[in-house]
């Protein structure tokens, strides 16, 4: 493909218009696509132009080499864009790949990395992807052996464990390299599973479950026959993680466990090899709660997160009998308690935030021509939406009482308070009128969430009439 011509010029012009953050994100997405083998020629062309634009803007960008990208390609479905100290089972943080690659090339298998990386890059330069893949597989095999030797060395030896953590340089060093070795050891089987799964599974129905179980059980049986007990366990773990990543509703992964046990009884489910599915789902829900806390702290919308947590909690309680005491029942109860604690302060603070914004003020407190702070109004609007979302999901999130009380306060205050605001706007003088109108405009936004668009439209129309009345009252003395 040529790198000249009008099309390339248009591409360069477009890339120059992107913000630095967008360019960095696009680089990451294209490199992920190349890891998967998606249209490498076209992706490489766009990457070249992106990096040209980044260099011309003096923007730093992180990039690992081609050999490293091929080495980590089997990990792509298991990579998460979380902090390096995440706690997701069977996952590895993208930011950890650089330090891990450095450790592999510096401490684990330095000679092999140096020699094979050069050969891999040479093969790629010659467009010989088959040879590059063969060399990468050889690097995988050597890395798996040495990683397992390192893991065996740290068993019951805290000093060696700490030294390994320093060498790898990630907060979850041992877990990260165990995950790396587990995925690489099962990369062929996981690739077969990935090809057979749909890219998006809307609902995990029986035909999918039976097919997935049969395939993973076949892989596990093969591992057992050749004496690879650890790999047998790993194929179930990473197979389930892969399936969960394709699910529209990840909590549905537990259906594999209930299907295997042919029961919703937690004791029977726990006895099957597929009990791991429940553990994975509960772990994901715990991660969502952590994300919820962070998003609330950053004043970001959380409606979709609330729905995901609600659906997962309801799915767990519907598909399994968690009424009896069990580790899973206690874990879910702890999750619901944590969610309730995270949500309550925001729920209970919302009516007060709205009242402070819409409080009728005497004219002497209003600076001429002033308005409500737009950021304060937007934050309050987000909180009102937040309380409305909590109201929809209150039962599973254990915030019924707090949500009903706050929502009732909002309804009552908006019903009564807007009448006072309209009356104040109707009699407002020119100096205070912008502020009075900004209060009514804020009330319209809040009412749209609480009472719906029709009510909000009626309130907005009433505000227009009030403004006209105030203007007419001003003109009468002038005519006189």
N, C-alpha and C positions, 0 to 999 in steps of 0.2 A: 504494500500500500504506500503510495507516495505521501510525502509530508509537505507538499507544496500545493498551491492552487487556492481558488476562492473558498472552498469548504474549510480548509485549514485556517485561512485568515479569519473566517467567521467564527470558528471555534476559539481561536486566540482572543478575538475581541470579546466573545462571551465570557471566557474564563477570567479576563481582566476585570469584568464588572462584578464578579463574585466577591463577597466579603471573605476576609482571611479564614474565618471559622468555617465557612461553607467550602472553601478550597480544601482545608484540612480534612473535613468530613468526607468530601468526594474522593480524596486520595485514599482514605481508609477503606471506603466502600469498594473502590476499584481494585485495591490490593486484595481484599477479601474475595472478590469475584475471580481474580487471577489464581488465588489459592484453590478455588473450586474448579478451575480450568475453563471458565466461561469466556469464550471469544478472546483469547489472549492477545491476538494481534491488534484488534481494535482497542482493547483496554490499555495496552502498552502505549499505543499512539496518544490516547487522551492523557495518560499518566505523564508522558514526556512533556506535553504541552502544559499540563498542570504544574509540573515541577519548574518549567521555564517561567511561568507566571509567578510562582512562589519565590523563585530566586530573584527575579526582577523587582519584586516588592520587598525583598529582604526578610521574608517570613520564614522562620524555622519550621521544619516538619520532620517528624520521626519516621524513619523507614528502616526496615530490616532488609538484609540482602536477599537475592533470589534463592540461594541455597537454603537459607533459613525459612523463607516463605514456603518452599516445597516441603521442607522438613516438618513444618507445623500444619501443613494442609489437612491431615486427618483430624486435627483438633478443631477445625472450624465450627462444626455443629455444637461443640461443647465450650466454646469461648463466650464469656460474658463481659460486657463493658461496665463492670463493677470496680470498686476499689480492690486493691490487691489483697486485702484482708477479708474478703467476702467469705461466707460460710455455706455456699451452695455445694451440695454433694455432687461429685462427678463433673464439676465445672472448673474452669481455669480462667483467671482474669487476663484480658488482653494485655494489660500493662505489665504483666509478669513475664510475657514471652521474651522480651529483650534481655532481662537479667538471666533467665533460664538458658537462653542461647549462649550468652557470654560464659556462663558456668560450664556448659557442655564443651565449648571450644577451648576454655582455659584450664579446667580441672578434670573433667570427666574423660573425654576422648580427644585431646588436643591434636594429636597427629592425624587421626582419621578425619576430623573436621577440616583441618587445613588442606589435606590432600583431596578429599572427596568434594569439598566445597569448590575448589578450583576446577575439578573435573565437571561438576554439575554446571557451574557457570559457563564453562567452555561448551558443554553440550547444548545449553540453552542458546548461547550465541550462535551456534550452528543449526538452531531450530530442530535439534534432535531430542524431542520431548521423551521418547521411549528410553533412550540411554540415560537421560536425566532422572527419570523415574526409577530406573534400575539402580542407579548410584544412590538415590535417596533411600531406597529400601535397604540397601546395604548399611547406610548410616543409621537407619532406624534400628536394625537388628543389633548392631554394636552398642547403640545407646541403651536399648532395653536391658541387655546383659549387664552393663556397667551400672545402670541405675538400680537394678535389683540387688546387685552386690553392695552398693552404697546403703540401700535401705536395710539390708541384713546386718550391716556393720553397726547401725545405730540402735538396733534392738537392745534394750536394757543398758544402754550406755549414754547417759545424759550429756557427758562431755562431747562425745562424737556427734550427737544430735545437734548440740549448739554450734559446733564447728561447721557442720553441714549447712545449718541455717544461715550462718554468716557467708559461706561460700556462694550459696545459691542467691541470696540477697533479696528474697521475697518474704513477706510476713508469714506465709503459710508454706514454707520451703518444703517440708517433708510431704505434706498433702499434695502440693503442686507436682512434685516429681513422681509421686505414686500415681496421680491422675494421668500424667504424661505417659508413664510406662504402661498403665492399664489400657489406655486408648490405643497406643501404638501396637501393643501386643494383639489387639483385636481389630486392627484397622481394616483387614480384608472382610471380616464378617460384618462389621459395622457398615462398610461401604455397600455390601449386598443388601443389608436391611434398609439403608438410605435409598437405594434405587427402587426397592419394592414398595416403599411407603409413599403415599401421596404427599405432595408438598404441604398441603393444608388439610387437616382432618377436622371437619366441622363437628362431628359427634363420633365418639369411640363406640361403635356398635359391635355386636357379637361377631360378625364376620371378620372385622379387623382384629378383634381380640384373639380369636382362634388362630388366625394366620400369623400374628405376631408371636404368640406363645409357641406355636409349632416351630417357627423358624428359630427362635432363640433357644428353645429346648434342643433342637437339632445341633446347633452350634455348641451348646454346653456339653452335650453328649460326646461330641467329637473331642472337645478339650479333655473331658474326663478319661476318655479311652487312651489318650497319650500322656496321662498323668499330670495334667495342668489344672490342678484344683483351683488355684488362684485365678487363672484366666477364665475358668468356668464361672466363678462368682462375678468377675469383671464384665463378662459379656452380658449378663443379666442387668448389671448396674448401668452400663453405658448404653445398652440397648434400650432400656426404659427411659433414660435421659433423652436419647434421640427421639423416641416416640413422643415424649412429653413436649419436646420443642416443636413438633408438627401439629399439636392439638390446639384448636381454637380455645378450648377450655381446659387448661393443663390439669385441673383437679380430676378430670375424668380418667386419668391414668389409674386411679384406684380400682376401676372396673376390671382391670386385668387381675388384680388380687382377689376380688370378690368372685369373679368367674372361676378362678383356679380353685378357690375353696368351696365353690357352689353354696355359699352362705354369706350372710351379713354379720355373722358372729365373729367378733374380733379375735377370740382365742383360736378359732379354726383358721382364720386368715393368717394369723401370726405364725402358724405352723408351716405355711407354704413358702417356697422360695420366692414368691412374688410379693411377700409382705413388704419388701423393699419399696414397692410402688407407693404405699401409704406413707412411709418415711420420707420419700422424695417429695410428695405433695405437701406434707406438713412443713417440710423445710422451705419449700417455695413460698408458702403462705407466710412463714416467719420473715422471709426476706421482703415480701411485699409490705409487711407491717413496718419494717425498718425504712423502706422507701416512702411509705405514707408519712412517717414522722419527719423525714427529711424534706419532703415536698411541702408539708404544712409549715415547717419552719421557714422555708424559702418563699412562702406565700404563693404557691403554685396551685392550679386546679387539681383536685384529687378525686373527682367523680368517678372516673374510669377505674382508679385503684380501689375505691370503696366498693364498686360493683364486683370487681374481681375477687376481693377478699370475702365479700358477702356470698357470692356464688360458690366459692370454694368451701366456706364453712357450712353452707346449707347442703352442698353436695356430699361432703364427708358425713354429715349427720343423717342424710337421707339414705345413702348407699350402704352405710355400715351402722350397726347397732352400738352406738356409743353411750347408751344409757347406763350400762354397767361400768364399774371402775376398771380401767385399763390404762397402760402408759399412753396410748393414743388419745383416749378420752381426756386424760389429765393435760396432755400437751395442747389439745384443742381448747380446753377450758382456759389454760394459761394464755393462749393466743387471743381469745375473745376478751379476756380481762385486760390484756395489754392494749388492744385496739380501743376498748372503752376508755382507758386512762388517757390514751393519746388524743381521742376525739373530744372528751368532755369539756376541757378548758376552752377550746374554740367554740363549741356549741353554746356554752353558757355565756361566753363573752359577746356573742353576736347581737342580742337585743340591745345591750348597752352601747355598742358601737353605732348602731342605727339611731338610737335615741340622741346620742351626742351630736350627730350630724343634722338631724331634723328638728332639734329642739327649737321652739319658737323663741326668738331673741328680741329684746326691746331694741328700738331703733338706735338708741345711744351706744349699743354694743357693736353695731355694724359699721365698719369703715366704708365711706362712700365708694361705690363701684366695685366692692370686693365680691369674691365668689368662694364657694366651698372648695377646699383643696381636691383637685381631680384624683390624686393618688389615694387620698383617704376614701373618696367615694368608690373608686374601683376596688379597693381592698374590702370595704364593707359589702359591696355587691358580691364579691367572691365568697365572703363568709355567709351571706344569705343563701347563695347557691349551695354552699357546703352543707348548711343546716337542712336545706330541702333534700339533698342527696342522702344525708344521714337519716332523714325521716323515711325515705324509701327503703333503706336497708337496716333500720334500727334494730329489728328483732335479732338478726344474726350477729350484729355488731355489739350487742349488749348495751345499747344507749337509748332504749325506749323512753325511759322516764325523762332524762335530760333533754332529749330531742323534742318530745311532745310539749314539754314546758316552754322551751325556748321558741318553738314554732308558734305556739299559742300566743306568747307575748308579742311576737312579731306581727301576727295577724291583727291582734287587738290594737297595737300601737299604730299600725299603718291605717287601719280603718278609721280610727278617731283622730290621729295626728294629721292626716292629710287634709281634713276639713279645716283645721286650724291654720295650716300652711296656706291653703287657698284663700282663706279670709284675710290673712296677713298680706298676701300678694295683691289682693283686690284693693287694699287700702294703702299700699306702699307708695312712698314718695320716690322720686327719680333716683335719689342717691342710694337708697337701700334696695330698690327693686331688683337689680342684678343678683344680689345675694338671695333674696326671697325666691327668685325664679330658679336659681341653682339648687335650692333646697327642694323645690317641687320637682325639678328634673331628676334629682337623686331619688325622690320618693317614687317617681314613675318607674325608674329602673328596678327598684326593690319590689314594687307591686307587680311588675311583669313576672317576676320569679314566683312570688307568693300567691297571687290571685289569677295570673294568666294575662295574655296579651290584650284581651277585650277590656278588662278592667283598667289596664295601664293606658290603653288608647283613650278611654273615657276620661281618665284623670288628666291626661295630656290636653284633651280638648277643653276641659274645665279650666285648666291653667291658661290656655289661650284667651278664653272668655274673661278670666280675671284680669289679665294684662290689659285687654281692651277696655275693661271697666275702669282700671286705674288710669289709663291714658285719657279716657273721656272725662274723668273727674278733674284731671289737671287742666284740660282745655276749657272747661266751663268758666273758671275765674278769668281766664284770659279774654274770652269773648265778652264777659261782663265789663 
